[in-house]
C-alpha cells in the first residue's frame, strides 16, 4: 500500500522555471488553478515565472506564443497574458535562475521545466518542494521531492504512520540530469544548441509530449494546493502508447531507486 507525501509546508509561492514547450503549458494550468482557488475564496499562492530566453520564430505554434511576440521575453509574455485573462498577479524574472537570489527560504514549490544541467543544479539547491519535468522524443517523467540529502531519504524509508515527510528530488533519482550533456568527441562542447522547438520542427520530438508533461505536473500541483493525498513520487508518460504510469511511495519502490543512486 502506497504511503502519502506530507512535506508539512505552507505554500506561499509557486515558481515555474523555463517557459518553453512544457513550462508555458504548465503556467497556463497553474494559472487556472490559482484563478479557481481565488474564485472559491481559497488562499492562492504567488506565481513567479523565470526564463531569460526571448521568443523565437521556431516557438510559434508550440509554446503559446504568437508571431508578434518574437523578440520579447517568454516569461513576460506568459505572465502578462495570465494576468489579463484571469486577473492574477503573476510576476516574472527575465534572467537565469539563481537559487539564492530568486527564492525565499520557506514556502516554495518550484517547477523545473528547464533543458540544461546548470539550471537544474540551481533548482536542486532550493529549499522546498521541487517538481521536475523532463521529456525525450515521445516520453518523459515528472518527479516530486523535497530533499537533496540521500541520508535523509534513507532515514525515512518506512515513513511515519503512512506519511513520508521527505522524498528525493529529481537530481537524486536521476543524477545524470545534473551533469553536462555527453558528447562523442570530448574536445567538443556539449550539444545543447538544439532547442526542443527545433526538434519539433525537424520532426524529432512529438508535438504533444509537452502537453502530456504539463498535465501530470498540474495534477501534482493541484493536489499539493488542495491538500489532497500524493501517493507517487515519479510519473512516467508516453505519447506513443498513451500510457501514464506512477510509482507509489513505499519502502520497496524508494529502496529500488536508492540502489541506483550514487553514494555520497
HELIX and SHEET records of a PDB file:
HELIX    1   1 UNK A   21  UNK A   39  1                                  19    
HELIX    2   2 UNK A   57  UNK A   59  5                                   3    
HELIX    3   3 UNK A   67  UNK A   69  5                                   3    
HELIX    4   4 UNK A   74  UNK A   86  1                                  13    
HELIX    5   5 UNK A  117  UNK A  124  1                                   8    
HELIX    6   6 UNK A  150  UNK A  155  1                                   6    
HELIX    7   7 UNK A  170  UNK A  173  1                                   4    
HELIX    8   8 UNK A  175  UNK A  178  5                                   4    
HELIX    9   9 UNK A  196  UNK A  201  1                                   6    
HELIX   10  10 UNK A  209  UNK A  225  1                                  17    
HELIX   11  11 UNK A  251  UNK A  258  1                                   8    
SHEET    1   A 2 UNK A   4  UNK A   5  0                                        
SHEET    2   A 2 UNK A 163  UNK A 164  1                                        
SHEET    1   B 8 UNK A  91  UNK A  93  0                                        
SHEET    2   B 8 UNK A  46  UNK A  50  1                                        
SHEET    3   B 8 UNK A  13  UNK A  17  1                                        
SHEET    4   B 8 UNK A 108  UNK A 112  1                                        
SHEET    5   B 8 UNK A 129  UNK A 135  1                                        
SHEET    6   B 8 UNK A 139  UNK A 145 -1                                        
SHEET    7   B 8 UNK A 232  UNK A 238 -1                                        
SHEET    8   B 8 UNK A 243  UNK A 248 -1                                        
END                                                                             
